[in-house]
């Protein structure tokens, strides 16, 4: 559960939560993965941290400061470590973090221009759901990532806004042929999967997410081309 929470925080809360409604059915149908060994918490040094009031990047007229950068940097470094990647290249971790923050800001600015927003009630509802599903694990993960609940809610607000933006901006269709092709690939790879009838909804959701994320990536490229972006560290 703790590894799931780490991924949830790092990859974007709302996008992960969109699939949480089907978590129980996924557990029944998806192959069982080998147990993961517990990993030591990732630390960041004073050298890696940025003063909270220091600007790390600027997107159009909005500056991103260390207050937002530091916790996301730790989340990125943690996720890289958990996926088995080398985190000794601090410049790479810094660049990944900056790119993530800039791309998120581009999406949020475009969402604001289009009148897409989330309410405090929606954020609180999602927070309550996460607490209900994870219990004390959430508190432990927030402590490990040095996030206060208010910072967590701020991230949740951004992620839910991105989720609404994707729902509003992109229409995705997944054909039966694409579902069959994906299912055949799983079988060719030797994955232990159930019958197509059991897996169809899960496969369709995965393909929908893949297509939507690609459309979002393409949109970010367009937004970046027309934006004034400056990396300041």
N, C-alpha and C positions, 0 to 999 in steps of 0.2 A: 504493500500500500504506500509506503514512504517513497519508493522509487516512482510510483505512479504520480504522486503529488509533485515530486521534483519535475517530472516531465510536464505535468499540467501547468506549473508555474512558468517553466522556461519556454514551452512551445506556444503558449497562449491559452489562457484559461477558457475563454468562451468557445473556442474551436474544439477543444478537447471535451468540454462539457456537452457540446452538441451531440456527442456520441454516447454520453454517459447513460442516457435513457435506455440504451440497449445493452448495457454492460452485462446484465445477467444472462441474456440470450447469447452474447458473444462467448461468455465463459463456457457455455454448454457446447457450442459449435466449434470454437477455435481450438487449434492444436495446443497442447500443454507445453510450455517452455520449461527448460531446466531451471532449477532454483538458482537464484543469483546470490553470490556471496556478498555479504555486507561490505560496504566501502567506507573508508574513513572520510569524514567531512572535508570538503575543500576549503582551504583558507586563502585569503588574499593579504598581501603585504601592504605596508604603508606606501611603498613605491607604486603599487597598483591602484591605490585609492586616489580619488580626486576630491578636492575640497568641495563641499556641497554647493557653494555659491559660484564655483568656477564653471564657465561655459565650455562644454565639450564639443558642441556642434550647433549650427544654426540652420534652420529650414525656413526660408522666406523671412518672415519677421519674428519667428519664434526661436528662442534659444533653449537648448537642452543643457541642463546643468548637472553637476556631480550628484546632486540629491537623487536624480532619477537614474543616472549612469551607474553609480556604485552597486546598487542591488541587482541591476540587470547584468552587470559584468560578472558578479558572483554566480548568478543563475546560469549564464552562458558557460562559464568555466566549469561549473558543477556538471552541467549536461555533457560537455565535451569529455570530462573525466569519466563519467558513468558510461559513456559509449566507447570507452577504451582509447580515446584520442590523446595525443600528447598535449599537455597544457603548459609546458615549459616555455613555449614561444609566446611570451606575453604580448608582443606586438600583434600577433594574429588574434589573440583573444580580444584585444582592444578594438581591432578593426571590425571583427565580427559583431561586437557589442555596438559600436557606433553605427554600423550599417543597419543593424536591427532597429535601433532607436530612430534613425533617420527615416527608414521605410515606414515604420509605425506612424511617425509624425506626418508623413506625406498622406497616408491613408486617413488619419484623423482630420487633417485639414480639409481634404476633399469631402469627407463625410459631413463636416460642419457646413461646408458650402452648399451641400445638397440637403441640409436640414435633418440629417440622420443623427440621432442622439439617444442616449439611454437615461432613464430616470433613476433617482435615488432608490425608489421602491424596487425597480428591477435589479439593481445591484445588490441591495440588501437581501432580496429573495434568493438570488444565486448564492450569496455568501451563506445564508442560512442552510441552503441545500447542501453545500460543500461541508459545512460543519456537521450536519446530520449524517452525511455519508462517511466522513472520515474521523469524526470524534477528536481525540487528543492528538492524532497524527498530524493534523493541520498545525496545531500549536508548535509541535516539535520541528516541523519543516520550516515554519516561519522563523523560528529561533535560529535554526541552522543557516538559513539564508539571510539572517539579520534584517528581516522585514517586520515592520509593525503592522497591525491589522489595518490601519489607515492607508499605509503604502500598498498593502495587498488589495484593498478596495479600489485604490486608484488604478492599479494594474488591471483589475477585474473590469473596471469601467471602460478602459481603453480596449480590452479584448472583446467585451460585449459589443462595443461600438463597431469594431472591425467585423464581428460576426453579422451584425445588422447590415453593415455596408455590403458585405458579400451577398447576403440574401436579397438585398434591394437591387444591386447592380448586375448580378450575373444570373442567367438562366441556363441551367445545365441539363442535358438529356443523356441518359445512359441507355443504350439499346440492349435488347436481349442477346444480340450477337456479341457485344462487348462483354457481357456477363459470362457467357459461355466460354469465350476466349480466355478470360481471366481465370475461370475455374479450371480449364484445361491446363493452363500454365502451372497452377498450383499442384495439380496431379503429376505433371511432368517433372516438377521439382522434388517430388517424393513427399510432399507435405501430407500430413494425416488430416484429411478433410472429410466431412460428412457428404451426404448426397447433395446434389445441386439444389434440390428443393429446400434443404435446411440452410444452405449457405447463400442463397440468392439475395436475400435482403441485405445481408452483411456486405456481400460483394458489391451490390449496387450502391450502398452507402459509401464504401471505400472509393469506388470509381468516381462517384459524384464529388467527394471531397478532393480527390486528386485533380479533377478537371477544374474545380472551383479555385483551388490553390494556384493552378497554373494561370488561370485568368487573372487572379489577384497579382501574381508576379509580373505578368505582362502589363497590368495597369500601373504598378509601381514604377516600371521602367518608363512609361509614358509620363507619369507625374514627375519623375526625377528629371527628365529631359527639359521640362518646362518650369522647373523650380530653381531657386537660388539656394544651393546647398554648400555649406562650408564646414569642413572638419577642423576643429580648433585645438585638438591635442594630438 
